[in-house]
Amino acid sequence: MDGILDLFLWLIFPYIALTIFVLGHAWRYMYDKFGWTSRSSQMYEGDILRWANPMFHFGILAVFLGHVMGLGIPKAWTDAVGVSEGMYHFMAISIGAIAGVFTIVGFIGLVYRRRFTKAVMGATTVMDKIMYLFLGVVILLGLMNTASQVVGEYNYREGVSIWFRSIFYFNPQPELMVGAPLSFQLHAITAIALFALWPFTRLVHVFTAPLGYVFRPYVLYRTRDAHEGSRARRRGWDKVDTIPRRR
């Protein structure tokens, strides 16, 4: 039974989630373009949002880049450019910890704002709540895994990273995740589930860039002056010429 469960979690489940991720976004874009939005709630509350929003977004961006480095780039590549294991280990822990703290503090601020600001809570959907739950678990487990690297008992670059890349090579190696610590396994499972939920939440706005603004024509704004031309403005209605003019 354990073998079947491991096969499902580390081989079948990732491909199911990736399929839902791709097809779900395509379906959402085709049939729900007006819903393709972050549903901004800035007008309801701005004090907490002013500091929590940038902390979360800049933090999560740094976390994403760290995952690209740690999961997507093989160890042999970093060795080839002169990045030693000790240097990589130090950078991963220090930068990862800072990015993680920024992310979790910003996340807590956003969740607090959403829960205790009545107008924002009223605009929160069921899918939003599910998404926040999974996202919070993913972030928390990620911080735990970063902290575990201080001790250095498990080298994820020789296990989790190779498994992750093998999924996209279509040569999966689920046995690598079977031997990973429980915190890494839970982090991977909740992250995979989050990617399956992604197309049906406000997270779709991540893939929206306002490129049209760069190429659109200028928008002209004009004010109405107190005097139009040399004629003083009078109160009341202006006289309308009703006599048709020849062309």
N, C-alpha and C positions, 0 to 999 in steps of 0.2 A: 504493500500500500504506500509506503514512504517513497518507493521508487517512482510510482505513478504520480504521486503528488509533486515530487521534485521535477519530473518531466513536464508536468503541466505548468508549474510556476516559472521555470527557467527556460522553457522552450516554446510551449504553446501560447501561454498567456502574453508574452511580449509581442508575438506576431498578431494576436487578436487585438491588443491595444493599439499597435501601429496601424493596423487596417482601419480600426474605428477612428483613429486620429486623422488619417488622410481622407477617408471617405466622409467622415463627419464634417470636416471643414468644407469639403466640396459641396455637400448637401446644404450646409448652413449658408454658404455664400450664394447658392442658386435660389434657395427658397426663403431665406430670412435675412435679406440684405439690410432691412431697416432695423433688425435686431442685432446686427453686427456692430456692437458698440460696447464701451465700458460702462454705459449708463452712469455718467458722472453725477455725483451728488454734492458737488462743490457749493451749489447755491444753498444747500441746507445747513452746512456747517463748514467753517474755514479755519478756525484756530488750530484744531488738532491736525487737520488735513495738511496744513501749511508745513509742518515739520515731519509728520509721519509718512506722508506720501513720498517725498524725495528720499528719505532714509530707506524706505522699503525698496523703491525702484532702483536706486543706485546700488544698494546692497545686493539685491537679487541679480542684477546685471553682473556684478563682480563674482557672485557665486556661480552663475552660468558660465562665465569665462574660465573660472577655475575648474569646472567640470569638463569643459572642452579640453583643457590642458591635461587634466588627470585621467580622463576616460578615453578621449579621442586620440591623443598623441602617445605612441608607444615609447617605452622606456629607452629603446635603442636610439630613437631620434634625439631625445634630450641628451643622451650620452655622447652622441655624435657631434653636437654643437658645444660640448664642453660643460654642460650642466651636471654636476656631480649629484650623487644620490643624497648626500648630506645637504647640499644647497637646495635641491628640489624639496626635500623634506622640510627644511626651515621655511621656505617660501610658502609651501602648501599650508603649513600650520599657522604661521603668522598672518598672512593675507587672508586665508580662509577664516580664521577666527574673527578678524576685524570685520570682514564682509558678513559673516554670520551674525555677529552682534548687531550690526546696523540693520540687517534684514529682520531679525526677530524683534528688535525694539520698534521698528517701523510697523511691523505686522501687528504687534500688540496694540499699538496706537490706533491703527485702522480698525481692528476688531472692536476695541473699546468704543471708538467713535460710532461704529455701526450698531453696536448693541445698546448704547445709552443715549443716542441721539434719536428721538422719536421719529422725526421725519425720515432719517436715513434708514432706520429699522423698518419703517413702513414700505420703503422701496426695495427691500432685500427679498429676493426670491428663495425658494427652497433649494434650487441648484446653487445659489450663492453660498448658502449655509454649508452644503455638502462640500463645495469647492474649498471654502475656508478651512473646514475640518481637515481635509486631506492635505492641503497646503501647509497647515500648521504642523501636522505630524511629520511631513517630509522635512520641513525646516528644522524641527527639533531633533529628529534622528540624524540629520546631517551634521548638526552641531555636536552631537554625541560622538559621531564617528570622527570628526575633526579632533575632538579632545582625546579620543583613544589613540590617535597617531602620536601623541606626546610620548606615550609609553613605547609605541612602535612594535606592538605584539603581532600585528598583521599588516602585511604589505599589499594594499588593494591593487597596486599596479601589476602585481603578478597573479591576481585572481579576478576581481570584479571588472577591472579595465579590459582584460583580455576577453572575458565573457561578453561584455558590452559590445566590443568591436566585432566579435564573432557573429552576433545577431545580424549585423548589417552586411557581413561577408557571406551570409547565408550558409555558414558553417558553424552552427551554434555548439557551444561547449558547456552544457548545463552543469556538468560535474564540478566546474570551477566555483559556482555559486553554492553548491551543496556544502563545500568545505569552508565557506565564509562565515564570520561571526554573525550571531543573530541580529545585531543592530544593523549591519550592512544588508542582510537579507530583508529585514522589515523596511529599511529605507528604499531598497530597490522595488519591493512589491507596491508600497504606497505611491512611489513615483510613477510606476507603470500604470497603476489605477488612475492617477491624476491625469496622465496623458490620454487615457480613454475617456475621461470626463471632459477634457479640455474643450472639444468643439461645441459643447452644449452649455457653456458658461460664458461669463464676461471676459474670460481669458483670450477669446478670439481677437480682441483688440491688439494683442501683441503683434499680430501679423498685418496690421494696418498702418501704413505710412502715408502721410498727406502729401504724396508726390505731386498731385495735381496743383497744389498751391504754388509750386515753383514755376509752372508754365502758364498759369491762368493770367488773363489780362488784369491790369490795374483796376481797382475799384475806386471811383471818384466820389468823394463826399463833399457836398456844397452846403454852406449855411445861407440862410436868408438874411440879407443885410437890412438895416433899418431904412435905407434909401436905395431904391432901385433906379439906377441911372441918375438923372438930374431932377427927377420928379419926386416931390415929397410924398411919402406914403400917407394915404388918408384912411381914416377909420371907416368901416362898413364895406359894402360890396362895391367892386369896380364895375363900371358901365361896360356892357357887352355890346359890341357892334353886330347888329343883326342884319345889316345890309350886305347882301352877297357881293363879292368882288369879282370883276372880270378876270379871266385868265388870259 
